[in-house]
Amino acid sequence: MKKNEVSIKCKLEADAVGSMLSDLAGNFKEGKVVIQKGASFVTLRPEGQIEVEIEAVEKKGKQKIEIQLSWKEEILLEAPDAEIKISAEEPVLDMASLTEAPKVDAENESKSDC
């Protein structure tokens, strides 16, 4: 699978960052997040167990929050055509429907070498 990546580093006002985080949270709850910068974008579909790492640091007048979220993409499998059952019991089949031959009109029956 190819790697798609978008990296954004910029300075914004606190209220703009709050709006960005709100958008991220809302889209995350909906199950689809698209991060775009120019023509480049990455579509993420968060689901299942999410690994969360949060680090907050205050040092010499500088404050920082790092948030990292990661998960594995779930592979959706198609449902089987018939019900699958594993058991120690043999199924009880309606033998009449299995052995009943289709009715053929004797007058219109075609003959073949088969």
PLY file of the C-alpha trace (Angstrom):
ply
format ascii 1.0
element vertex 114
property float x
property float y
property float z
element edge 113
property int vertex1
property int vertex2
end_header
0.00 0.00 0.00
1.38 3.41 -0.91
2.05 6.04 1.71
0.04 9.26 1.64
1.23 12.06 3.86
0.32 15.68 4.49
2.41 17.73 6.91
1.26 21.10 8.21
3.29 23.45 10.39
2.15 27.03 10.84
1.27 29.68 13.42
-2.38 30.48 14.02
-4.35 32.48 16.55
-5.71 30.45 19.48
-9.34 30.73 18.30
-8.40 29.44 14.81
-6.63 26.47 16.41
-9.74 25.83 18.53
-11.90 25.81 15.40
-9.49 23.43 13.66
-9.55 21.06 16.64
-13.37 21.23 16.77
-13.57 20.33 13.08
-11.14 17.48 13.64
-13.15 16.17 16.60
-16.46 16.38 14.72
-15.11 14.58 11.66
-13.44 12.00 13.88
-16.78 11.21 15.51
-18.34 10.84 12.04
-15.66 8.29 11.14
-13.93 10.15 8.30
-11.21 12.80 8.48
-9.71 14.43 5.40
-6.53 16.48 5.91
-5.71 18.67 2.91
-2.91 21.08 2.06
-3.14 22.46 -1.45
-3.73 19.58 -3.86
-2.37 16.97 -1.42
-4.73 15.21 0.96
-5.04 12.13 3.16
-8.35 10.47 4.01
-8.44 8.71 7.37
-11.20 6.49 8.71
-10.79 6.12 12.46
-12.48 3.03 13.91
-12.03 0.36 16.53
-9.43 0.74 19.24
-7.53 4.05 19.02
-4.13 4.42 20.65
-3.92 7.84 22.31
-0.75 9.62 23.39
-0.90 13.09 24.95
2.11 15.00 26.19
1.93 18.43 27.82
5.12 20.37 28.58
5.82 23.73 30.20
9.44 24.80 30.15
11.04 28.24 30.41
7.94 30.14 29.37
7.15 27.82 26.45
4.13 25.54 26.53
3.38 22.64 24.23
0.75 19.94 23.75
1.39 16.98 21.50
-1.49 14.68 20.63
-0.94 11.48 18.69
-3.76 9.15 17.65
-3.13 5.89 15.83
-5.11 2.84 14.78
-4.98 -0.02 12.34
-7.18 0.07 9.30
-9.79 -2.66 9.54
-10.23 -4.88 6.50
-13.86 -5.49 5.66
-14.58 -9.03 4.54
-17.50 -9.99 2.37
-20.19 -12.11 3.95
-20.26 -15.71 2.71
-22.99 -16.75 0.26
-24.38 -19.41 2.61
-24.58 -19.71 6.37
-21.42 -21.23 7.79
-21.84 -23.58 10.75
-19.27 -25.71 12.54
-20.69 -28.44 14.72
-20.29 -32.03 15.87
-23.88 -32.69 14.77
-24.73 -33.74 11.23
-27.52 -31.71 9.67
-30.96 -33.23 9.17
-31.79 -32.74 5.52
-35.17 -33.05 3.87
-34.41 -36.09 1.70
-37.56 -35.70 -0.39
-36.41 -32.38 -1.79
-32.91 -33.74 -2.48
-33.98 -36.94 -4.32
-37.10 -35.71 -6.05
-36.44 -35.62 -9.80
-38.05 -32.92 -11.85
-41.21 -34.07 -13.62
-40.83 -34.54 -17.35
-43.64 -34.70 -19.87
-43.10 -38.12 -21.55
-44.62 -37.03 -24.87
-42.31 -34.00 -25.28
-39.21 -35.63 -23.83
-36.29 -35.33 -26.19
-33.90 -38.21 -26.57
-30.19 -37.77 -26.26
-27.12 -39.96 -26.15
-26.13 -38.71 -22.72
0 1
1 2
2 3
3 4
4 5
5 6
6 7
7 8
8 9
9 10
10 11
11 12
12 13
13 14
14 15
15 16
16 17
17 18
18 19
19 20
20 21
21 22
22 23
23 24
24 25
25 26
26 27
27 28
28 29
29 30
30 31
31 32
32 33
33 34
34 35
35 36
36 37
37 38
38 39
39 40
40 41
41 42
42 43
43 44
44 45
45 46
46 47
47 48
48 49
49 50
50 51
51 52
52 53
53 54
54 55
55 56
56 57
57 58
58 59
59 60
60 61
61 62
62 63
63 64
64 65
65 66
66 67
67 68
68 69
69 70
70 71
71 72
72 73
73 74
74 75
75 76
76 77
77 78
78 79
79 80
80 81
81 82
82 83
83 84
84 85
85 86
86 87
87 88
88 89
89 90
90 91
91 92
92 93
93 94
94 95
95 96
96 97
97 98
98 99
99 100
100 101
101 102
102 103
103 104
104 105
105 106
106 107
107 108
108 109
109 110
110 111
111 112
112 113
